[in-house]
Amino acid sequence: MIRRNFLLFIFFICQSFLAAGQSENSEYDISLKDKNVLIVWGGWDGHKPDVFAKRMSVWAKKMGATVLVSDSLGVYANPELMAKQDLIIQYWTMGEITKEQSEGLIAAVKSGTPIVGCHGGLGDSFRNNTEYQYMIGGQWVSHPGGKINYTVQISNTGDPVTKDLVDFEIKNTEQYYMHVDPNVRVLATTTFNADHDTWIDGNSMPVVWKKHHDKGRIFYMSIGHNPEDFDHPSVWTMLTRGIDWAVYGEKE
């Protein structure tokens, strides 16, 4: 009986924790009603891009969007299809993109179609395509220590994406070391220590940023190696608020 009561107590604590995270977004009033959302996934299977795509598809539909999911980069080379999209969510790690596909994607973003993504699905795609990297604002370099625990610091508490959020620890996942465009607007960072590589001890690295590429808005978060990373309320809050910013722009 004691064990049963203890387990029930833990269950209700967890539910309350998750509800608190969800309530932050409900107050933020996120909606994708009547928006066309293109979700593109693929590349390295180790990141389970299909799991991410499914989760985002379910959420976007719940928010009122019409969702198209593609496991092919060929959609980027279809100008008629791309012209209809209000948002691109991409999770495609490494891989190769053709010149036609790359030009189609970059042209869509420049003309005002926002793009959002996480981890290697946006920040380590198409390693040989520097024009793509220029658009996104950063490129993965390393993840010292592999899957570790690390702290995320909310560096811009005045931004609507991070409003009311506090520093938090995320566990058993990759801490990205990246080459980053100085033009990005950094919302959250992480600080490296000497546990794995002494020469990066104390260095601060962007984790979450937003930027513009001509008329298009880009939102990126380096968290997301594991599907369960998105179960953390602060991670999910920043991702969904970032999507809202990418689609609608600044909110007071």
N, C-alpha and C positions, 0 to 999 in steps of 0.2 A: 504493500500500500504506500509506503514511504517513497519507494522508487517510482511508482506510478504518479504520485503527486508531484515529485520532483520533475519528471518528464513533462507533465502538464504545465508546470510553472515555466520551464524552459521554452515550451511551445508558445505560450502566450507572450513571453518576453520577445521572442523572435517575431511574432506577428505584429506586436506593437512597434517594433523597430522598423519593419518593412512598411507598415502603415504610415509611420512618420515620414519616411522617404517619399512615399507616394503622395502624401498630403502637400509636400512642397510643390510638386508639379501641378496638383489640382488647383492650387492657389495661383499658379503661374498662367493658367488658362491656355493650354496648348491645344491647337486645333489644326488639322490638315483637311478640313472639309472642302470637297470639290477640287482638291489638288491631285495632280498626276505625279506619282512617285515611281521612279525607276530604280530598282535594286539590282545591282550587278555583283555577282560573286564568282569566285574561282581561284585559280592559282594554287599555291602550296596547300595540300590537304591538312597539314599539321595544325593549322589555325582553325580548322572546322568552319570554313566560310559558309557552308550550307546551313549550319546551326544559327549563325548570326543572321543570315538572310531570312530564315524562317521567323526568327524572333522579331526582326524589324518589320517584316511583312504583316504579321499579326497585329503588332502595335499600330502601324500606320493605318491599317484598315479600321482599327478601333477608333482612331482619331478622325476618320471620315474620308481617307484618301482612296483614290483608285490606284491600285498597285500593279506594276508589271515587274516580274522577277525574271532575270536572265542569267544563265550560266555561260554566256558567250559575250565576248567583247564586240561581236559583230553589230550589236545594237548601236554602238557609238558611230558607226559608219552610215547610219540611216538618218539623213537630215530631216526627213518628214517626221519620223518618230521622235527624234531628239527635240525638235521644235515644240512639241506638245508637252514636254516634261517641265514640272514646276520644281522638281528636286531629284538629284541623283544621290543615292546611297551606295557606296562601293566598298566591297571587301574582297580584294584581289591581290594576294601576296606574290611578289616576284612575277614570273611569267614574262611574256613578250607581247607587245601591242604593235599592230601594223601602223604604217604611216597614215593610212586612210582613217583607221580607228582613232589614233591619237589626235589627228587634226579635227576629226568630228567632235571628240570630247572637249578639246580645248576651245574650239569655236563656240560650242554650246555654253560653256562656262563664261567665256568672254562676253557673250551676248546677254548674260544675265541668269543662266540656270545655275543654281547653287549646287555644290557638291559637299558631302559629309562622309566621314569615315573614321576608322579607328586603327590603331596599332599598325601592323604590316599591311593591312588591307587597303590603306591609303598612303601610309608613310614609307612603304617599302615595295611599292608596285613598279614594275617596268624600270629596272635599275639602269638600263642603257638610255632611257629617254629623259634627257635633262630639261626639255621644255615642260614635260609633265611635272618634274620635281620643282621647277621654277613656279609653276602654278600652285602646287600644294603648299609650298613654304618650308618643307623639310624633308630629309631623307635619313632613314635608319642607318646606323653605323655599327652598333654593337649592343649587346645586353649583358654587361659584366655579371658573372655569377649565375647566369641562366635564370631559373625560376627561384625568386627570393621574396622576402617581405621587404617593403619599403614604404616610406611616407610621402604623401602628396601634400604639398603646401598650396593653399589657396592664396595666390599672389595678388589678385585683383578682386577685392571684396565689393567693389562698387559696380561691377558689371552684373546685369540681370541674369546671366548664365550661372554665376557663382554666388548670387545674393543669398545670404543667411547660411552658406555652407562654411564648414570649418575644416582645418587640416585633418587628414585621416590616413590610416595605414591600410594598405592593400597587400594581400598575402599570396605567396606561392605563384608569382607571375613575373613577367619580364619587365625590368626597369630599362627603358630605352635611352641609349646615348645616341644623339642625332646631330646632323648638320642642319642648322636652322637659319632661315631667312630672317635678317634683322628687322624686316618689315612687318612681321607678324605681331598681333596684339596678344600678349601672353596672359592667360587667365589662371593657370596653375603650373607649379614647377615641382621638381624633385631634386634632392641634394645627394650626390654620391659620397660614399665613404671609401676608406682604404681597404675594406675587407677583401676585395677581389683585384683591384688595380690601384696601386698607391698613387699614381700620377694624376688621378681624377678626384682625389680626396677633397671634399668641400666644394666641388663644382656644382653649380645649379643648372638644371636643364629644363626647358619648357616641356610640359606634359599636355597641356590643353591650350589651343590658340584659335583665333579667328583672323581672317584676312580677306582682302579683296583681290581679285584678279580681273582687271578691267571692270565690267559691270557685275561680275559674278562674285558671290560670297562663298568662302571656304571655311568649314569648321572641322578641326582635327583634334583627336585625343589619342595619345600613345598607349593608353591602357587598353587591354582587350585580347591578350594572348589566349586566355581561357574563356570559354563561354560563361562560366560562373563569375567572371570579373564583373559582368553587368548586373549581377544580383546585388552588388553593393549599392545602397540607396544613393550615395553621393555620385557615384559613377553614372548610374542610370539618369539621375537628375541632370547632370551636366550634358550628357549625350542628347537627351530629348529637348532640353532647353536650347542646346546648340543647333539642333535641327530647326526649332522654331525661329531662332535668329537667322539662320541661313535662308529660310523661306520668306520671312517678313521683315527682316532688318531689325534695327534697334527698338527696344521697348523701354519705356520709362519705368 
